[in-house]
Amino acid sequence: MTPGTESSARVVSAERIVAAPRSRIFELIADPARQPEWDGNDNLTAAEPGRRVRRVGDVFTMRLTKPGAVRANHVVEFDEGRLIAWLPSEVGKNPPGHLWRWELFEHADGTRVVHTYDWTELHDPKREARARATTSERLASSIDRLARLAESG
């Protein structure tokens, strides 16, 4: 595993090879109801089942561990089986400018999974401490948990 390369202080990423097909990994990412199982930030509790992401423009909601907190996630990048990215926001509000991206690449040993957190467009000082706390190690933790699920079939 590569815990990540920070191309700037506001873009953090991690990657590793997962011994599972790209399609299996993508299904775990694109189904919001499965996300709390692999979230390395331990920030998610639940999402409504049956809301699998299918295209740019989809919006899915997640309940957070903070009591009463819900986030709407606006899908802004999507390529079935390869790429998905979303901008979270409070429900009914515009996204404040931080993006979560997952990219999946064919690899001889399975799938190369790249997870990126990009907060270059975040301009809300109240959110910056939390953004800084999102490290490549936390992203790697999400990939590790995702790998355990995908590799177990």
Contacts in CASP RR format, 6 or more apart in sequence:
PFRMAT RR
TARGET T0000
AUTHOR 0000-0000-0000
METHOD contacts of the structure
MODEL  1
MTPGTESSARVVSAERIVAAPRSRIFELIADPARQPEWDGNDNLTAAEPG
RRVRRVGDVFTMRLTKPGAVRANHVVEFDEGRLIAWLPSEVGKNPPGHLW
RWELFEHADGTRVVHTYDWTELHDPKREARARATTSERLASSIDRLARLA
ESG
1 14 0 8 1.000
1 15 0 8 1.000
1 16 0 8 1.000
1 140 0 8 1.000
1 143 0 8 1.000
1 144 0 8 1.000
2 14 0 8 1.000
2 15 0 8 1.000
2 16 0 8 1.000
3 14 0 8 1.000
3 136 0 8 1.000
3 137 0 8 1.000
3 140 0 8 1.000
4 12 0 8 1.000
4 13 0 8 1.000
4 14 0 8 1.000
4 15 0 8 1.000
4 136 0 8 1.000
4 139 0 8 1.000
4 140 0 8 1.000
5 13 0 8 1.000
5 136 0 8 1.000
6 12 0 8 1.000
6 13 0 8 1.000
6 136 0 8 1.000
7 13 0 8 1.000
8 120 0 8 1.000
10 118 0 8 1.000
10 119 0 8 1.000
10 120 0 8 1.000
10 122 0 8 1.000
10 131 0 8 1.000
11 116 0 8 1.000
11 117 0 8 1.000
11 118 0 8 1.000
11 119 0 8 1.000
11 120 0 8 1.000
12 116 0 8 1.000
12 117 0 8 1.000
12 118 0 8 1.000
12 134 0 8 1.000
12 135 0 8 1.000
12 136 0 8 1.000
12 139 0 8 1.000
13 114 0 8 1.000
13 115 0 8 1.000
13 116 0 8 1.000
13 117 0 8 1.000
13 136 0 8 1.000
13 139 0 8 1.000
14 114 0 8 1.000
14 115 0 8 1.000
14 136 0 8 1.000
14 137 0 8 1.000
14 139 0 8 1.000
14 140 0 8 1.000
14 142 0 8 1.000
14 143 0 8 1.000
15 112 0 8 1.000
15 113 0 8 1.000
15 114 0 8 1.000
15 115 0 8 1.000
15 143 0 8 1.000
16 112 0 8 1.000
16 113 0 8 1.000
16 140 0 8 1.000
16 143 0 8 1.000
16 144 0 8 1.000
16 147 0 8 1.000
17 107 0 8 1.000
17 109 0 8 1.000
17 110 0 8 1.000
17 111 0 8 1.000
17 112 0 8 1.000
17 113 0 8 1.000
18 25 0 8 1.000
18 110 0 8 1.000
18 111 0 8 1.000
18 112 0 8 1.000
18 113 0 8 1.000
18 143 0 8 1.000
18 146 0 8 1.000
18 147 0 8 1.000
18 150 0 8 1.000
18 151 0 8 1.000
19 109 0 8 1.000
19 110 0 8 1.000
19 147 0 8 1.000
19 151 0 8 1.000
20 110 0 8 1.000
20 111 0 8 1.000
20 147 0 8 1.000
20 150 0 8 1.000
20 151 0 8 1.000
20 153 0 8 1.000
21 110 0 8 1.000
21 111 0 8 1.000
22 81 0 8 1.000
22 82 0 8 1.000
22 104 0 8 1.000
22 105 0 8 1.000
22 106 0 8 1.000
22 110 0 8 1.000
22 111 0 8 1.000
23 81 0 8 1.000
24 150 0 8 1.000
24 153 0 8 1.000
25 104 0 8 1.000
25 111 0 8 1.000
25 113 0 8 1.000
25 146 0 8 1.000
25 150 0 8 1.000
26 80 0 8 1.000
26 81 0 8 1.000
26 82 0 8 1.000
26 84 0 8 1.000
26 104 0 8 1.000
27 34 0 8 1.000
27 52 0 8 1.000
28 34 0 8 1.000
28 37 0 8 1.000
28 38 0 8 1.000
28 146 0 8 1.000
28 149 0 8 1.000
28 150 0 8 1.000
29 35 0 8 1.000
29 84 0 8 1.000
29 102 0 8 1.000
29 146 0 8 1.000
30 52 0 8 1.000
30 53 0 8 1.000
30 54 0 8 1.000
30 81 0 8 1.000
30 84 0 8 1.000
31 50 0 8 1.000
31 51 0 8 1.000
31 52 0 8 1.000
31 53 0 8 1.000
32 47 0 8 1.000
32 48 0 8 1.000
32 51 0 8 1.000
32 52 0 8 1.000
32 53 0 8 1.000
32 60 0 8 1.000
32 61 0 8 1.000
32 62 0 8 1.000
32 73 0 8 1.000
33 46 0 8 1.000
33 47 0 8 1.000
33 48 0 8 1.000
33 49 0 8 1.000
33 50 0 8 1.000
33 51 0 8 1.000
34 149 0 8 1.000
35 44 0 8 1.000
35 47 0 8 1.000
35 62 0 8 1.000
36 44 0 8 1.000
36 45 0 8 1.000
36 46 0 8 1.000
36 47 0 8 1.000
36 62 0 8 1.000
37 145 0 8 1.000
37 149 0 8 1.000
38 142 0 8 1.000
38 145 0 8 1.000
38 146 0 8 1.000
38 148 0 8 1.000
38 149 0 8 1.000
39 142 0 8 1.000
39 145 0 8 1.000
40 138 0 8 1.000
40 139 0 8 1.000
40 141 0 8 1.000
40 142 0 8 1.000
40 145 0 8 1.000
41 134 0 8 1.000
41 138 0 8 1.000
41 141 0 8 1.000
41 142 0 8 1.000
42 65 0 8 1.000
43 64 0 8 1.000
43 65 0 8 1.000
44 62 0 8 1.000
44 63 0 8 1.000
44 64 0 8 1.000
44 65 0 8 1.000
45 62 0 8 1.000
45 63 0 8 1.000
45 64 0 8 1.000
45 65 0 8 1.000
46 62 0 8 1.000
46 63 0 8 1.000
47 60 0 8 1.000
47 61 0 8 1.000
47 62 0 8 1.000
47 63 0 8 1.000
48 60 0 8 1.000
48 61 0 8 1.000
51 60 0 8 1.000
53 60 0 8 1.000
53 75 0 8 1.000
53 78 0 8 1.000
53 84 0 8 1.000
53 86 0 8 1.000
54 78 0 8 1.000
54 80 0 8 1.000
55 75 0 8 1.000
55 78 0 8 1.000
56 75 0 8 1.000
56 76 0 8 1.000
56 77 0 8 1.000
56 78 0 8 1.000
57 74 0 8 1.000
57 75 0 8 1.000
57 76 0 8 1.000
58 75 0 8 1.000
58 78 0 8 1.000
59 72 0 8 1.000
59 73 0 8 1.000
59 74 0 8 1.000
59 75 0 8 1.000
60 72 0 8 1.000
60 73 0 8 1.000
60 75 0 8 1.000
60 86 0 8 1.000
61 70 0 8 1.000
61 71 0 8 1.000
61 72 0 8 1.000
61 73 0 8 1.000
61 91 0 8 1.000
62 70 0 8 1.000
62 71 0 8 1.000
62 73 0 8 1.000
62 88 0 8 1.000
63 69 0 8 1.000
63 70 0 8 1.000
64 70 0 8 1.000
64 71 0 8 1.000
70 90 0 8 1.000
70 91 0 8 1.000
71 88 0 8 1.000
71 89 0 8 1.000
71 90 0 8 1.000
71 91 0 8 1.000
72 88 0 8 1.000
72 89 0 8 1.000
72 90 0 8 1.000
72 91 0 8 1.000
72 92 0 8 1.000
73 86 0 8 1.000
73 87 0 8 1.000
73 88 0 8 1.000
73 89 0 8 1.000
73 100 0 8 1.000
74 86 0 8 1.000
74 87 0 8 1.000
74 88 0 8 1.000
74 89 0 8 1.000
74 95 0 8 1.000
75 84 0 8 1.000
75 85 0 8 1.000
75 86 0 8 1.000
76 85 0 8 1.000
76 86 0 8 1.000
76 87 0 8 1.000
76 99 0 8 1.000
77 83 0 8 1.000
77 84 0 8 1.000
77 85 0 8 1.000
77 101 0 8 1.000
78 84 0 8 1.000
78 85 0 8 1.000
81 104 0 8 1.000
82 103 0 8 1.000
82 104 0 8 1.000
82 105 0 8 1.000
83 101 0 8 1.000
83 102 0 8 1.000
83 103 0 8 1.000
83 104 0 8 1.000
84 101 0 8 1.000
84 102 0 8 1.000
85 99 0 8 1.000
85 100 0 8 1.000
85 101 0 8 1.000
85 102 0 8 1.000
86 99 0 8 1.000
86 100 0 8 1.000
87 95 0 8 1.000
87 97 0 8 1.000
87 98 0 8 1.000
87 99 0 8 1.000
88 95 0 8 1.000
88 98 0 8 1.000
88 100 0 8 1.000
89 95 0 8 1.000
89 96 0 8 1.000
96 122 0 8 1.000
96 123 0 8 1.000
96 124 0 8 1.000
96 127 0 8 1.000
97 119 0 8 1.000
97 121 0 8 1.000
97 122 0 8 1.000
97 123 0 8 1.000
97 124 0 8 1.000
98 117 0 8 1.000
98 118 0 8 1.000
98 119 0 8 1.000
98 121 0 8 1.000
98 122 0 8 1.000
98 127 0 8 1.000
98 131 0 8 1.000
99 116 0 8 1.000
99 117 0 8 1.000
99 118 0 8 1.000
99 119 0 8 1.000
99 121 0 8 1.000
100 115 0 8 1.000
100 116 0 8 1.000
100 117 0 8 1.000
101 114 0 8 1.000
101 115 0 8 1.000
101 116 0 8 1.000
101 117 0 8 1.000
101 118 0 8 1.000
102 113 0 8 1.000
102 114 0 8 1.000
102 115 0 8 1.000
102 116 0 8 1.000
103 113 0 8 1.000
103 114 0 8 1.000
103 116 0 8 1.000
104 111 0 8 1.000
104 112 0 8 1.000
104 113 0 8 1.000
104 114 0 8 1.000
105 111 0 8 1.000
105 112 0 8 1.000
105 114 0 8 1.000
106 112 0 8 1.000
113 143 0 8 1.000
113 146 0 8 1.000
113 147 0 8 1.000
115 139 0 8 1.000
115 140 0 8 1.000
115 142 0 8 1.000
115 143 0 8 1.000
116 139 0 8 1.000
117 131 0 8 1.000
117 134 0 8 1.000
117 139 0 8 1.000
119 128 0 8 1.000
119 131 0 8 1.000
119 134 0 8 1.000
122 128 0 8 1.000
122 131 0 8 1.000
END
